Amino acid sequence: MSDGGLLTVAATPSGDVWAAGDALLQHYDGRQWLDVSQTFTGVHETLAAAAPSSVWLGGVAGVARYDGTTWRPVTAQEMGVAALAHVQLGAVAAQSPTDVWIAGTTGAGTSSTPLIVHWDGASWQVAVDTIASR
């Protein structure tokens, strides 16, 4: 494994394990750890692994999905969030490959709004883009 801090870990039911952190991405395939750090910038803060072909990586720089072969960034526009909005995603939860939740904030300058989006395996839906105060 590479030197550097790891901040998050996720495992699939089949035994694949992923660990990420300071520009690091590591994968345990059941036999050995492999450095699979990608060209993602920033710190990887969260991982979710629903299956070997459904692994999600999130951080300040955005979200990416591993389909079992390659990593691909998921843009805010794909998620249904305004293209000009600044989006910071902080958490990913994957119940299954067709039930993925991502939370964070959207906004500009000092004004930000809570954001929750949901992936159903075919498309994204904005579930929450504001939360009422009590």
SERO-326569 format. One record per atom (N, C-alpha, C, O): x, y, z. Coordinates in steps of 0.05 Angstrom, whole numbers, padded with zeros to 5 digits, always signed. Each point is the difference from the previous one (the first is absolute). Layout:
% SERO-326569
XYZ...
END
This chain:
% SERO-326569
+00017-00024+00000-00017+00024+00000+00018+00025+00000+00022-00001+00010-00033+00023-00021+00015+00025-00001+00000+00013+00027-00017-00005+00017+00037+00022-00013+00001+00016+00025-00022+00022-00001-00007+00009-00022-00003-00001+00044-00020+00020+00002-00023-00009+00018-00002-00023+00007-00014+00042+00000-00022-00006+00018-00024-00011-00014-00008+00009-00022-00005-00029+00035-00025-00011-00010-00022+00010+00018+00003+00000+00025-00026+00008-00036-00021+00012+00015-00026-00016+00000-00017+00004+00017+00014-00022-00036-00025-00014-00003+00005-00028-00012+00019-00005-00014-00037-00013+00021+00002-00028-00010-00028-00011-00005-00019+00007+00014+00016-00024-00034-00025-00012-00006+00005-00028-00011+00020-00005-00014-00038-00014+00020+00003-00027-00010-00025-00010-00013-00022+00008+00008+00024-00024-00029-00023-00012-00013-00006-00026+00014+00017-00012+00014-00041+00002-00017-00007-00026+00012+00017-00023-00010+00004-00020+00013+00008+00023-00037+00016-00021-00012+00029+00001+00010+00016-00018-00007-00008+00038+00023+00026+00001+00012+00020+00020-00012+00022+00002+00009-00030+00012-00030+00017+00022-00010+00000+00022+00021-00021+00006+00012+00044+00006-00006+00003+00021+00019+00013+00024-00014+00020-00004-00015-00030+00028+00019+00011+00024-00011+00007+00019+00024-00015+00001+00019+00038+00013-00021+00008+00019+00020+00010+00025-00015+00013-00002-00021-00020+00026+00031+00008+00024-00013+00006+00022+00020-00007-00002+00023+00021+00022-00033+00007+00023+00018+00014+00021-00016-00010+00010-00020+00033-00001+00030+00015+00022-00012+00010-00007-00028+00023-00009-00003-00040+00013-00017+00006-00007-00028+00009-00029-00004+00013-00007-00019-00022-00010+00037+00006-00029-00001-00025-00015-00005-00022+00007+00010+00024-00029-00025-00022-00018-00003+00013-00028-00002+00016-00006-00017-00024-00011+00036+00011-00027+00002-00022-00020-00002-00023+00005+00008+00029-00029-00020-00020-00021-00004+00011-00026+00009+00022-00008-00009-00037-00006+00026+00007-00028+00008-00018-00018-00015-00025+00001+00004+00036-00019-00020-00016-00018-00017-00004-00027+00012-00009-00019-00014+00015+00016+00040-00002-00026+00013+00026-00014+00003+00003-00020+00015+00017+00029-00030+00027-00011+00001+00021+00020+00008+00018-00006+00016-00020+00030-00027+00021+00020+00004-00012+00028-00002-00020+00004-00013+00035+00015+00025-00007+00029-00003+00014+00010-00025+00023-00005-00005-00038+00021-00011+00010+00012-00024-00004+00030+00002-00022+00009+00008+00042+00006-00017-00003+00029-00001-00014+00007-00026+00012-00004-00022-00036+00014+00023-00015+00007-00024-00007+00029+00000-00021+00009-00010+00039+00007+00022-00004+00029+00002-00005+00011-00028+00014-00007-00019-00034+00023+00016-00008+00011-00025+00010+00029-00002+00014+00010+00017-00022+00003-00038+00008+00028-00004-00020+00019+00014+00000+00024-00007-00016-00034+00026-00018+00018+00015+00017+00019+00017+00020-00007+00010-00030+00031-00008+00014+00020+00016-00012+00001+00028-00023-00009+00004+00038+00020+00014-00011+00004+00027+00000-00025+00017+00012-00021-00006-00027+00023+00028-00001-00021+00020-00026-00016-00005-00021+00011-00004+00024-00037+00005-00023-00018-00002-00011-00004+00028+00014-00012+00017-00038+00021-00012-00011+00000+00027-00019-00023+00006-00004-00007+00023-00008-00004-00044-00020-00020+00005-00001-00021-00022+00004+00006-00024-00009-00031+00031-00003-00022-00018-00025-00015+00007-00008-00001+00023-00005-00010-00044-00022-00019+00004+00003-00021-00021+00005+00005-00023-00009-00030+00032+00003-00023-00019-00024-00018+00003-00003-00015+00019-00014+00016-00039-00024-00018+00000+00006-00027-00013-00013-00020+00007+00032+00020-00026+00007-00024-00014+00027+00005-00014+00008+00023-00002+00006-00043-00007+00025+00005-00014-00003+00018-00024+00020+00013-00008-00043-00012-00004-00005+00018-00023-00016+00025+00008-00011+00013-00018+00011-00007+00043-00014+00025+00009+00013+00011+00025-00009-00004+00023+00032+00018-00028+00015+00012+00022+00000+00030-00006+00003+00009-00022-00008+00007+00044-00003+00029-00002+00021+00013+00017+00005-00008+00023+00008+00028-00034+00021+00015+00014-00008+00030+00000-00006+00011-00021+00007+00001+00044-00008+00028+00002+00020+00017+00015+00015-00010+00017-00015+00036-00022+00017+00018+00014-00005+00028-00010-00019+00005-00015+00036+00013+00023-00003+00029-00007-00001+00003-00030-00014+00017-00010+00029-00033-00004+00002+00003-00029-00024-00012-00015-00003+00004-00024-00014-00018+00038-00024-00012-00013-00003-00029+00006+00011-00011+00019-00026-00002-00037-00007-00029+00003+00009-00015-00025-00001+00011-00022+00010-00035+00026+00007-00018-00022-00012-00027+00006-00003-00008+00023-00003-00007-00045-00012-00026+00002+00018-00020-00014+00009+00004-00022-00004-00027+00035+00015-00022-00012-00020-00021-00009-00017-00009+00016+00018+00001-00041-00020-00019-00011+00011-00028-00002-00012-00017-00013+00034+00012+00026+00013-00027-00001+00023+00000-00019+00017-00019+00001-00015+00040-00017+00022+00002-00020+00015+00026+00002+00024+00001+00002-00040+00021-00002+00012+00027+00000-00014+00019+00019-00024-00005+00007+00038+00025+00002-00011+00022+00016-00009+00022-00019+00013+00006-00019-00037+00005+00025-00010+00022-00016-00012+00021+00018-00016-00006+00018+00024+00032-00022-00012+00021+00017-00030+00003-00006-00009-00005-00023-00006+00012+00043-00028+00006-00003-00003+00030+00005+00007+00010+00022-00017+00004-00041-00002+00029+00002-00025+00009+00015-00019-00015+00001+00020+00039+00010-00023+00012+00013-00023+00002-00020-00023-00004+00008+00029+00011-00032-00021+00003-00021-00014-00027-00004-00024-00001-00003+00039-00021+00002-00012-00027-00003-00019-00006+00024-00020-00014-00004+00027+00024+00027-00016-00004+00024-00025+00017+00001-00016-00002+00018+00014+00021-00037-00024+00017+00000+00004+00026+00015-00019+00014+00005+00044-00008+00002+00006+00024+00015+00009+00021-00021+00015-00006-00019-00023+00031+00022+00006+00021-00019+00030+00000-00007+00017-00002+00018-00012+00004-00043+00028-00001-00010+00018+00022+00012+00024-00004+00003-00036+00027+00004+00016+00022+00010+00003-00001+00030+00015+00016+00012-00030-00034+00001+00001-00001+00030+00026-00013+00009+00010-00019-00013+00001+00029+00035+00023-00013+00012-00010-00023+00017-00017+00004+00017+00027-00027-00022-00010-00024+00015+00024-00012+00015+00021-00005-00011-00026+00000+00037+00020-00014+00016-00014-00024+00012-00019+00003+00015+00029-00027-00021-00013-00025+00009+00016-00012+00022+00025-00003-00002-00038-00005+00024+00014-00009+00023-00005-00028+00008+00014-00011+00017-00035-00002-00027-00007-00027+00009-00013-00016-00023-00016+00011-00015+00022-00036+00014-00012-00018-00020-00008-00026+00015+00015-00011+00016-00040+00003-00021-00010-00026+00011-00012-00016-00022-00016+00010-00016+00025-00035+00013-00010-00017-00021-00013-00025+00012+00014-00017+00011-00040+00015-00013-00015-00024+00010+00003-00023-00020+00001-00023+00008-00001+00031-00034+00003-00020-00022+00008+00016-00024+00001+00025+00001+00006-00038-00023+00007+00016-00024-00023+00018-00010+00006+00018-00016-00030-00023+00024-00023+00016-00009-00012+00017+00023-00023+00009-00002+00038-00005+00023-00009+00016+00023+00023+00013+00013+00011-00009+00020-00002+00032-00031+00023+00015+00009-00009+00028+00008-00014+00014-00015+00023-00004+00038-00006+00026+00011+00025+00016+00003+00020-00011+00010-00020+00036-00018+00023+00018+00004-00010+00026+00013-00020+00011-00008+00035-00002+00028-00008+00024+00015+00023+00020-00001+00024-00007-00002-00031+00032+00003+00019+00022+00000-00013+00027+00001-00022+00003+00012+00034+00016-00024-00011+00027-00001+00003+00011-00029+00017-00009-00015-00034+00028+00009+00002+00015-00025-00004+00029+00006-00013+00008+00019+00025+00009-00035-00003+00029+00004+00023+00015-00011+00018-00011-00014-00018+00037+00019+00021+00018-00009+00009+00018+00022-00017+00008+00016+00042-00002-00015+00010+00019+00021-00004-00011+00028+00006-00024+00005-00017+00040+00013-00005-00008+00027-00028-00013+00004-00006-00008+00022-00010+00008-00043-00026-00012+00001+00000-00028-00010+00007-00006-00023-00015-00013+00040-00001-00028-00008-00026-00013+00009-00012+00009+00020+00004-00029-00034-00025-00014+00005+00006-00030+00002+00015-00010-00017-00027-00005+00036+00004-00029+00001-00010-00013-00026-00019+00010-00012+00032-00031+00004-00007-00014-00024+00002-00030+00004+00019-00010+00011-00040-00004-00019+00000-00030+00000-00010-00008-00028-00021+00009-00009+00036-00027-00004-00008-00011-00026-00001-00030+00002+00014-00012+00016-00031+00000-00033-00004-00029+00001+00004-00012-00029-00011+00011-00019+00026-00033+00018+00004-00015-00025-00017-00025+00001+00003-00016+00019-00020+00011-00038-00017-00024+00000+00010-00021-00020-00015-00019-00005+00039+00023-00005+00011-00019-00019-00003+00009-00029+00014-00010-00018-00032+00029+00014-00005+00010-00027+00003+00030-00002+00009+00011-00020-00017+00003+00042+00001+00029-00001+00002+00011+00029-00004-00014+00019+00012+00040-00018+00003+00014+00025-00025+00017+00005-00013+00010-00018+00006-00008+00044-00021+00018+00008+00010+00016+00024+00013-00010+00018-00019+00036-00018+00006+00017+00022-00021-00006+00021-00024+00006-00004+00032-00017+00027-00020-00007+00021-00004+00023+00019-00023+00005+00009+00044+00010-00003-00001+00023+00018+00018+00022-00011+00024-00006-00005-00034+00030+00002+00018+00022-00006-00005+00024+00019+00009+00022-00005-00024-00028+00026-00003+00019+00022-00012-00015+00023-00015-00019-00003+00022+00027+00027-00010-00013+00024-00012+00022+00017+00014+00020+00007-00039-00023+00000-00013+00020+00017+00010+00000+00028+00006-00021+00011-00004+00045+00001+00008+00002+00028-00022-00009+00018-00024+00002-00008+00030-00011+00032-00020-00008+00019-00014+00024+00012-00017-00003+00016
END
